[in-house]
Structure formats: structure tokens, C-alpha cells
Amino acid sequence: MTAFVLVPGAWLGAWAWDEVAAELRAAGHEAHPLTLTGLAEKRDLPAGQRTHVDDIVAEVDRLGSDDVVLVGHSYSGIPVGQAAQRIGNRLRRVVFVDAGVPAHGESFASAWWQGQPAFEAELAAHGGDWAPITAPECAGQDLTDDRIAHFLAGATPHPGASLTEPAVVTGSLADLPATYVKCLLDGEEPTPDVAALLKSDSWRLVEMETGHWPMFSRPRELAAVLMEQVSGRTP
């Protein structure tokens, strides 16, 4: 029985994985969705990126399993990648779902398409947090109106310090046993840093015909992709 640790992206808590977790459990696996500090029910707690790395490592330690698949969506790929290096061979695989990957000394904000100064200005305008996305920004991402409403109803501001704190990468991410899930409605090609990692024999690419939030738009298909990573089959 594989234990899946499911880490949500910006603005989201463990609740975002409810449907995916149900599919994994129905197939006989363990599913452990994780709310990062400073979000959802942990909204009132201060958090930086190192806090989020520690959250993830602590959850894997709590499980005490050496058969873990660690899954990170969007923003959480950055702390997930760092946590994976600390956890080591207790992980069967790391899955990055349309996610960022960490680079030593770089932050989520510095890799953002408008650059860190613009991102920091946006944070300052919202009390130091990253304000949740709005409904118009969800357009074209394979989400029904009901799914968008569900997403936005649970979204909370994301702690800005976790977005501006630089990553600490201690080795080559190319050595991780990893899968990258590219959601094609959010861009047809992986970013250059991900494309470079995908040249490693340890990395696989899986494409999904959906938007950036497949846990809402295609939860059953995403669960199937996750399970395929431990079945020995290539999707």
C-alpha cells in the first residue's frame, strides 16, 4: 500500500485534494492531503518557504513509511522539491503537477513571469499576502462555473514570505525519481528548467488535456496518473 502525500498550491488547503484522495483510497492506497502553514485552517500562523519544507518533511516522518509518493501542485513544487532531497530514499517517487521546481537561491517570486519586484509590489498592496485568484483568471482552464465557485470559496491569501524566501537546493534535482505532469491548457511546453530536468533518465513527462488545477477539473484522471506512477506502467 503506497502512501500519497498531497501538497496543494497557492491559496489552497488539504481540502483541494478531496476528490483525488477519495479515488486513491478507493483503490486501496493511503492518501494524506496536507495543509501548509499559513493557509486554510492554518491561516493565522506565520510561514515562510522553509516552514513549508518543514511541514512536508514532518508529514512524511509522521507516516513512518518507506513507500511514499510525494505530490506537489503549482507553488508547492518548490518546497516539495527541497523536502524530497531531505527525505531521500523513503520516497518511491515525486510528482510535480504543473508545478514550479526549486533552484538554489531563487524564490517563487524571482521565477515569476513579471519578476520579483513586480511580485513584491503586489504582495505589499495586499498586506504582505498574495491575494487569491479571481473567477475571470480561471477562464480557459477546463473548470465549470460550479468548480470555480468551489475553488474560490475555499481559497485564502497565501503568505508572502513563502513566495519571496529563496530555495535551498543541496544536490541535483535530476537525481530524484520524478514525474512531471504538464497540464496543456496552461501552456503546451514545460518551462526551460523543467525541460532540462526531463532529460534525466530519472524523470518522466505525463501530459493532461486540462487546465492548471486538475484536482478540480479532472480529479479521477489525475488520481489515475498518480497511481500509474507506482504500478510499473507508463501512462
Secondary structure, DSSP 8 states (H G I E B T S, - for coil): --EEEEE--TT--GGGGHHHHHHHHHTT-EEEE---TTSGGGTTS---HHHHHHHHHHHHHHHT-S-EEEEEEGGGHHHHHHHHHHHGGGEEEEEEES-----BT--HHHHSTT-HHHHHHHHHTTTTEE----GGGGTTSS--HHHHHHHHHH---EETHHHHS-B---S-GGGS-EEEEEEGGG-SS--HHHHHHTTSTTEEEEEESS-S-HHHH-HHHHHHHHHHTTTT---
